[in-house]
């Protein structure tokens, strides 16, 4: 995050639901109506390629746009890494 010059914007929660799991020690998020909303942090990042490399995208994870609710109750779209579908 330091190399990517990440700046914390705030806390968010997804609108859609995800199942959160573990794949050989790697956390995964799978879109699913049976899951729950995901809470996390929203960062402004200068170089997404560095984060893609860290997250092993597009091989293990894929970066997708998701809608979230921010602390001020405003909705916005952000990037989130989810497990790549086979």
MODELLER restraints for C-alpha pairs under 7 A, 6 or more apart:
rsr = mdl.restraints
at = mdl.atoms
rsr.add(forms.Gaussian(group=physical.xy_distance, feature=features.Distance(at['CA:4:A'], at['CA:45:A']), mean=5.95, stdev=0.5))
rsr.add(forms.Gaussian(group=physical.xy_distance, feature=features.Distance(at['CA:4:A'], at['CA:46:A']), mean=5.78, stdev=0.5))
rsr.add(forms.Gaussian(group=physical.xy_distance, feature=features.Distance(at['CA:4:A'], at['CA:47:A']), mean=5.26, stdev=0.5))
rsr.add(forms.Gaussian(group=physical.xy_distance, feature=features.Distance(at['CA:4:A'], at['CA:50:A']), mean=6.16, stdev=0.5))
rsr.add(forms.Gaussian(group=physical.xy_distance, feature=features.Distance(at['CA:5:A'], at['CA:45:A']), mean=6.02, stdev=0.5))
rsr.add(forms.Gaussian(group=physical.xy_distance, feature=features.Distance(at['CA:5:A'], at['CA:46:A']), mean=5.94, stdev=0.5))
rsr.add(forms.Gaussian(group=physical.xy_distance, feature=features.Distance(at['CA:6:A'], at['CA:43:A']), mean=5.95, stdev=0.5))
rsr.add(forms.Gaussian(group=physical.xy_distance, feature=features.Distance(at['CA:6:A'], at['CA:44:A']), mean=5.61, stdev=0.5))
rsr.add(forms.Gaussian(group=physical.xy_distance, feature=features.Distance(at['CA:6:A'], at['CA:45:A']), mean=4.56, stdev=0.5))
rsr.add(forms.Gaussian(group=physical.xy_distance, feature=features.Distance(at['CA:6:A'], at['CA:46:A']), mean=6.82, stdev=0.5))
rsr.add(forms.Gaussian(group=physical.xy_distance, feature=features.Distance(at['CA:7:A'], at['CA:43:A']), mean=5.31, stdev=0.5))
rsr.add(forms.Gaussian(group=physical.xy_distance, feature=features.Distance(at['CA:7:A'], at['CA:44:A']), mean=5.08, stdev=0.5))
rsr.add(forms.Gaussian(group=physical.xy_distance, feature=features.Distance(at['CA:7:A'], at['CA:45:A']), mean=6.51, stdev=0.5))
rsr.add(forms.Gaussian(group=physical.xy_distance, feature=features.Distance(at['CA:8:A'], at['CA:42:A']), mean=6.16, stdev=0.5))
rsr.add(forms.Gaussian(group=physical.xy_distance, feature=features.Distance(at['CA:8:A'], at['CA:43:A']), mean=4.45, stdev=0.5))
rsr.add(forms.Gaussian(group=physical.xy_distance, feature=features.Distance(at['CA:8:A'], at['CA:44:A']), mean=6.45, stdev=0.5))
rsr.add(forms.Gaussian(group=physical.xy_distance, feature=features.Distance(at['CA:9:A'], at['CA:42:A']), mean=5.47, stdev=0.5))
rsr.add(forms.Gaussian(group=physical.xy_distance, feature=features.Distance(at['CA:9:A'], at['CA:43:A']), mean=5.25, stdev=0.5))
rsr.add(forms.Gaussian(group=physical.xy_distance, feature=features.Distance(at['CA:9:A'], at['CA:44:A']), mean=6.57, stdev=0.5))
rsr.add(forms.Gaussian(group=physical.xy_distance, feature=features.Distance(at['CA:10:A'], at['CA:41:A']), mean=5.76, stdev=0.5))
rsr.add(forms.Gaussian(group=physical.xy_distance, feature=features.Distance(at['CA:10:A'], at['CA:42:A']), mean=5.41, stdev=0.5))
rsr.add(forms.Gaussian(group=physical.xy_distance, feature=features.Distance(at['CA:10:A'], at['CA:71:A']), mean=6.78, stdev=0.5))
rsr.add(forms.Gaussian(group=physical.xy_distance, feature=features.Distance(at['CA:11:A'], at['CA:40:A']), mean=5.78, stdev=0.5))
rsr.add(forms.Gaussian(group=physical.xy_distance, feature=features.Distance(at['CA:11:A'], at['CA:41:A']), mean=4.57, stdev=0.5))
rsr.add(forms.Gaussian(group=physical.xy_distance, feature=features.Distance(at['CA:11:A'], at['CA:42:A']), mean=5.99, stdev=0.5))
rsr.add(forms.Gaussian(group=physical.xy_distance, feature=features.Distance(at['CA:11:A'], at['CA:70:A']), mean=6.22, stdev=0.5))
rsr.add(forms.Gaussian(group=physical.xy_distance, feature=features.Distance(at['CA:11:A'], at['CA:71:A']), mean=5.91, stdev=0.5))
rsr.add(forms.Gaussian(group=physical.xy_distance, feature=features.Distance(at['CA:12:A'], at['CA:39:A']), mean=5.74, stdev=0.5))
rsr.add(forms.Gaussian(group=physical.xy_distance, feature=features.Distance(at['CA:12:A'], at['CA:40:A']), mean=5.46, stdev=0.5))
rsr.add(forms.Gaussian(group=physical.xy_distance, feature=features.Distance(at['CA:12:A'], at['CA:41:A']), mean=5.87, stdev=0.5))
rsr.add(forms.Gaussian(group=physical.xy_distance, feature=features.Distance(at['CA:12:A'], at['CA:42:A']), mean=6.37, stdev=0.5))
rsr.add(forms.Gaussian(group=physical.xy_distance, feature=features.Distance(at['CA:12:A'], at['CA:68:A']), mean=6.06, stdev=0.5))
rsr.add(forms.Gaussian(group=physical.xy_distance, feature=features.Distance(at['CA:12:A'], at['CA:69:A']), mean=5.51, stdev=0.5))
rsr.add(forms.Gaussian(group=physical.xy_distance, feature=features.Distance(at['CA:12:A'], at['CA:70:A']), mean=4.56, stdev=0.5))
rsr.add(forms.Gaussian(group=physical.xy_distance, feature=features.Distance(at['CA:12:A'], at['CA:71:A']), mean=6.26, stdev=0.5))
rsr.add(forms.Gaussian(group=physical.xy_distance, feature=features.Distance(at['CA:13:A'], at['CA:37:A']), mean=6.47, stdev=0.5))
rsr.add(forms.Gaussian(group=physical.xy_distance, feature=features.Distance(at['CA:13:A'], at['CA:38:A']), mean=5.48, stdev=0.5))
rsr.add(forms.Gaussian(group=physical.xy_distance, feature=features.Distance(at['CA:13:A'], at['CA:39:A']), mean=4.32, stdev=0.5))
rsr.add(forms.Gaussian(group=physical.xy_distance, feature=features.Distance(at['CA:13:A'], at['CA:40:A']), mean=6.31, stdev=0.5))
rsr.add(forms.Gaussian(group=physical.xy_distance, feature=features.Distance(at['CA:13:A'], at['CA:68:A']), mean=5.30, stdev=0.5))
rsr.add(forms.Gaussian(group=physical.xy_distance, feature=features.Distance(at['CA:13:A'], at['CA:69:A']), mean=5.36, stdev=0.5))
rsr.add(forms.Gaussian(group=physical.xy_distance, feature=features.Distance(at['CA:13:A'], at['CA:70:A']), mean=6.80, stdev=0.5))
rsr.add(forms.Gaussian(group=physical.xy_distance, feature=features.Distance(at['CA:14:A'], at['CA:37:A']), mean=5.38, stdev=0.5))
rsr.add(forms.Gaussian(group=physical.xy_distance, feature=features.Distance(at['CA:14:A'], at['CA:38:A']), mean=5.36, stdev=0.5))
rsr.add(forms.Gaussian(group=physical.xy_distance, feature=features.Distance(at['CA:14:A'], at['CA:39:A']), mean=6.62, stdev=0.5))
rsr.add(forms.Gaussian(group=physical.xy_distance, feature=features.Distance(at['CA:14:A'], at['CA:67:A']), mean=6.04, stdev=0.5))
rsr.add(forms.Gaussian(group=physical.xy_distance, feature=features.Distance(at['CA:14:A'], at['CA:68:A']), mean=4.23, stdev=0.5))
rsr.add(forms.Gaussian(group=physical.xy_distance, feature=features.Distance(at['CA:14:A'], at['CA:69:A']), mean=6.38, stdev=0.5))
rsr.add(forms.Gaussian(group=physical.xy_distance, feature=features.Distance(at['CA:15:A'], at['CA:37:A']), mean=6.55, stdev=0.5))
rsr.add(forms.Gaussian(group=physical.xy_distance, feature=features.Distance(at['CA:15:A'], at['CA:67:A']), mean=5.77, stdev=0.5))
rsr.add(forms.Gaussian(group=physical.xy_distance, feature=features.Distance(at['CA:15:A'], at['CA:68:A']), mean=5.28, stdev=0.5))
rsr.add(forms.Gaussian(group=physical.xy_distance, feature=features.Distance(at['CA:15:A'], at['CA:69:A']), mean=6.81, stdev=0.5))
rsr.add(forms.Gaussian(group=physical.xy_distance, feature=features.Distance(at['CA:16:A'], at['CA:37:A']), mean=6.20, stdev=0.5))
rsr.add(forms.Gaussian(group=physical.xy_distance, feature=features.Distance(at['CA:17:A'], at['CA:31:A']), mean=6.13, stdev=0.5))
rsr.add(forms.Gaussian(group=physical.xy_distance, feature=features.Distance(at['CA:17:A'], at['CA:32:A']), mean=5.67, stdev=0.5))
rsr.add(forms.Gaussian(group=physical.xy_distance, feature=features.Distance(at['CA:17:A'], at['CA:33:A']), mean=5.58, stdev=0.5))
rsr.add(forms.Gaussian(group=physical.xy_distance, feature=features.Distance(at['CA:17:A'], at['CA:35:A']), mean=5.12, stdev=0.5))
rsr.add(forms.Gaussian(group=physical.xy_distance, feature=features.Distance(at['CA:17:A'], at['CA:36:A']), mean=4.59, stdev=0.5))
rsr.add(forms.Gaussian(group=physical.xy_distance, feature=features.Distance(at['CA:17:A'], at['CA:37:A']), mean=4.59, stdev=0.5))
rsr.add(forms.Gaussian(group=physical.xy_distance, feature=features.Distance(at['CA:18:A'], at['CA:29:A']), mean=5.88, stdev=0.5))
rsr.add(forms.Gaussian(group=physical.xy_distance, feature=features.Distance(at['CA:18:A'], at['CA:30:A']), mean=5.16, stdev=0.5))
rsr.add(forms.Gaussian(group=physical.xy_distance, feature=features.Distance(at['CA:18:A'], at['CA:31:A']), mean=4.34, stdev=0.5))
rsr.add(forms.Gaussian(group=physical.xy_distance, feature=features.Distance(at['CA:18:A'], at['CA:32:A']), mean=4.97, stdev=0.5))
rsr.add(forms.Gaussian(group=physical.xy_distance, feature=features.Distance(at['CA:18:A'], at['CA:35:A']), mean=4.62, stdev=0.5))
rsr.add(forms.Gaussian(group=physical.xy_distance, feature=features.Distance(at['CA:18:A'], at['CA:36:A']), mean=5.39, stdev=0.5))
rsr.add(forms.Gaussian(group=physical.xy_distance, feature=features.Distance(at['CA:18:A'], at['CA:37:A']), mean=6.18, stdev=0.5))
rsr.add(forms.Gaussian(group=physical.xy_distance, feature=features.Distance(at['CA:18:A'], at['CA:38:A']), mean=6.81, stdev=0.5))
rsr.add(forms.Gaussian(group=physical.xy_distance, feature=features.Distance(at['CA:19:A'], at['CA:29:A']), mean=5.69, stdev=0.5))
rsr.add(forms.Gaussian(group=physical.xy_distance, feature=features.Distance(at['CA:19:A'], at['CA:30:A']), mean=5.06, stdev=0.5))
rsr.add(forms.Gaussian(group=physical.xy_distance, feature=features.Distance(at['CA:19:A'], at['CA:31:A']), mean=6.40, stdev=0.5))
rsr.add(forms.Gaussian(group=physical.xy_distance, feature=features.Distance(at['CA:19:A'], at['CA:32:A']), mean=6.12, stdev=0.5))
rsr.add(forms.Gaussian(group=physical.xy_distance, feature=features.Distance(at['CA:19:A'], at['CA:35:A']), mean=4.44, stdev=0.5))
rsr.add(forms.Gaussian(group=physical.xy_distance, feature=features.Distance(at['CA:19:A'], at['CA:36:A']), mean=6.46, stdev=0.5))
rsr.add(forms.Gaussian(group=physical.xy_distance, feature=features.Distance(at['CA:20:A'], at['CA:28:A']), mean=5.70, stdev=0.5))
rsr.add(forms.Gaussian(group=physical.xy_distance, feature=features.Distance(at['CA:20:A'], at['CA:29:A']), mean=4.71, stdev=0.5))
rsr.add(forms.Gaussian(group=physical.xy_distance, feature=features.Distance(at['CA:20:A'], at['CA:30:A']), mean=6.48, stdev=0.5))
rsr.add(forms.Gaussian(group=physical.xy_distance, feature=features.Distance(at['CA:21:A'], at['CA:27:A']), mean=5.84, stdev=0.5))
rsr.add(forms.Gaussian(group=physical.xy_distance, feature=features.Distance(at['CA:21:A'], at['CA:28:A']), mean=5.15, stdev=0.5))
rsr.add(forms.Gaussian(group=physical.xy_distance, feature=features.Distance(at['CA:21:A'], at['CA:29:A']), mean=6.50, stdev=0.5))
rsr.add(forms.Gaussian(group=physical.xy_distance, feature=features.Distance(at['CA:22:A'], at['CA:28:A']), mean=5.68, stdev=0.5))
rsr.add(forms.Gaussian(group=physical.xy_distance, feature=features.Distance(at['CA:28:A'], at['CA:82:A']), mean=6.28, stdev=0.5))
rsr.add(forms.Gaussian(group=physical.xy_distance, feature=features.Distance(at['CA:28:A'], at['CA:83:A']), mean=5.62, stdev=0.5))
rsr.add(forms.Gaussian(group=physical.xy_distance, feature=features.Distance(at['CA:29:A'], at['CA:82:A']), mean=4.97, stdev=0.5))
rsr.add(forms.Gaussian(group=physical.xy_distance, feature=features.Distance(at['CA:29:A'], at['CA:83:A']), mean=5.96, stdev=0.5))
rsr.add(forms.Gaussian(group=physical.xy_distance, feature=features.Distance(at['CA:30:A'], at['CA:82:A']), mean=6.13, stdev=0.5))
rsr.add(forms.Gaussian(group=physical.xy_distance, feature=features.Distance(at['CA:30:A'], at['CA:83:A']), mean=6.23, stdev=0.5))
rsr.add(forms.Gaussian(group=physical.xy_distance, feature=features.Distance(at['CA:55:A'], at['CA:61:A']), mean=6.52, stdev=0.5))
rsr.add(forms.Gaussian(group=physical.xy_distance, feature=features.Distance(at['CA:59:A'], at['CA:84:A']), mean=6.99, stdev=0.5))
rsr.add(forms.Gaussian(group=physical.xy_distance, feature=features.Distance(at['CA:60:A'], at['CA:83:A']), mean=6.24, stdev=0.5))
rsr.add(forms.Gaussian(group=physical.xy_distance, feature=features.Distance(at['CA:60:A'], at['CA:84:A']), mean=5.62, stdev=0.5))
rsr.add(forms.Gaussian(group=physical.xy_distance, feature=features.Distance(at['CA:61:A'], at['CA:81:A']), mean=5.81, stdev=0.5))
rsr.add(forms.Gaussian(group=physical.xy_distance, feature=features.Distance(at['CA:61:A'], at['CA:82:A']), mean=5.36, stdev=0.5))
rsr.add(forms.Gaussian(group=physical.xy_distance, feature=features.Distance(at['CA:61:A'], at['CA:83:A']), mean=4.48, stdev=0.5))
rsr.add(forms.Gaussian(group=physical.xy_distance, feature=features.Distance(at['CA:61:A'], at['CA:84:A']), mean=4.70, stdev=0.5))
rsr.add(forms.Gaussian(group=physical.xy_distance, feature=features.Distance(at['CA:62:A'], at['CA:81:A']), mean=5.44, stdev=0.5))
rsr.add(forms.Gaussian(group=physical.xy_distance, feature=features.Distance(at['CA:62:A'], at['CA:82:A']), mean=5.57, stdev=0.5))
rsr.add(forms.Gaussian(group=physical.xy_distance, feature=features.Distance(at['CA:62:A'], at['CA:83:A']), mean=6.29, stdev=0.5))
rsr.add(forms.Gaussian(group=physical.xy_distance, feature=features.Distance(at['CA:62:A'], at['CA:84:A']), mean=5.34, stdev=0.5))
rsr.add(forms.Gaussian(group=physical.xy_distance, feature=features.Distance(at['CA:63:A'], at['CA:79:A']), mean=6.09, stdev=0.5))
rsr.add(forms.Gaussian(group=physical.xy_distance, feature=features.Distance(at['CA:63:A'], at['CA:80:A']), mean=5.50, stdev=0.5))
rsr.add(forms.Gaussian(group=physical.xy_distance, feature=features.Distance(at['CA:63:A'], at['CA:81:A']), mean=4.53, stdev=0.5))
rsr.add(forms.Gaussian(group=physical.xy_distance, feature=features.Distance(at['CA:63:A'], at['CA:82:A']), mean=6.55, stdev=0.5))
rsr.add(forms.Gaussian(group=physical.xy_distance, feature=features.Distance(at['CA:64:A'], at['CA:79:A']), mean=5.45, stdev=0.5))
rsr.add(forms.Gaussian(group=physical.xy_distance, feature=features.Distance(at['CA:64:A'], at['CA:80:A']), mean=5.44, stdev=0.5))
rsr.add(forms.Gaussian(group=physical.xy_distance, feature=features.Distance(at['CA:64:A'], at['CA:81:A']), mean=6.31, stdev=0.5))
rsr.add(forms.Gaussian(group=physical.xy_distance, feature=features.Distance(at['CA:65:A'], at['CA:77:A']), mean=6.08, stdev=0.5))
rsr.add(forms.Gaussian(group=physical.xy_distance, feature=features.Distance(at['CA:65:A'], at['CA:78:A']), mean=5.39, stdev=0.5))
rsr.add(forms.Gaussian(group=physical.xy_distance, feature=features.Distance(at['CA:65:A'], at['CA:79:A']), mean=4.62, stdev=0.5))
rsr.add(forms.Gaussian(group=physical.xy_distance, feature=features.Distance(at['CA:65:A'], at['CA:80:A']), mean=6.25, stdev=0.5))
rsr.add(forms.Gaussian(group=physical.xy_distance, feature=features.Distance(at['CA:66:A'], at['CA:77:A']), mean=5.37, stdev=0.5))
rsr.add(forms.Gaussian(group=physical.xy_distance, feature=features.Distance(at['CA:66:A'], at['CA:78:A']), mean=5.56, stdev=0.5))
rsr.add(forms.Gaussian(group=physical.xy_distance, feature=features.Distance(at['CA:66:A'], at['CA:79:A']), mean=6.26, stdev=0.5))
rsr.add(forms.Gaussian(group=physical.xy_distance, feature=features.Distance(at['CA:66:A'], at['CA:80:A']), mean=6.57, stdev=0.5))
rsr.add(forms.Gaussian(group=physical.xy_distance, feature=features.Distance(at['CA:67:A'], at['CA:75:A']), mean=6.70, stdev=0.5))
rsr.add(forms.Gaussian(group=physical.xy_distance, feature=features.Distance(at['CA:67:A'], at['CA:76:A']), mean=5.61, stdev=0.5))
rsr.add(forms.Gaussian(group=physical.xy_distance, feature=features.Distance(at['CA:67:A'], at['CA:77:A']), mean=4.36, stdev=0.5))
rsr.add(forms.Gaussian(group=physical.xy_distance, feature=features.Distance(at['CA:67:A'], at['CA:78:A']), mean=6.42, stdev=0.5))
rsr.add(forms.Gaussian(group=physical.xy_distance, feature=features.Distance(at['CA:68:A'], at['CA:75:A']), mean=5.55, stdev=0.5))
rsr.add(forms.Gaussian(group=physical.xy_distance, feature=features.Distance(at['CA:68:A'], at['CA:76:A']), mean=5.60, stdev=0.5))
rsr.add(forms.Gaussian(group=physical.xy_distance, feature=features.Distance(at['CA:68:A'], at['CA:77:A']), mean=6.11, stdev=0.5))
rsr.add(forms.Gaussian(group=physical.xy_distance, feature=features.Distance(at['CA:69:A'], at['CA:75:A']), mean=4.51, stdev=0.5))
rsr.add(forms.Gaussian(group=physical.xy_distance, feature=features.Distance(at['CA:69:A'], at['CA:76:A']), mean=6.56, stdev=0.5))
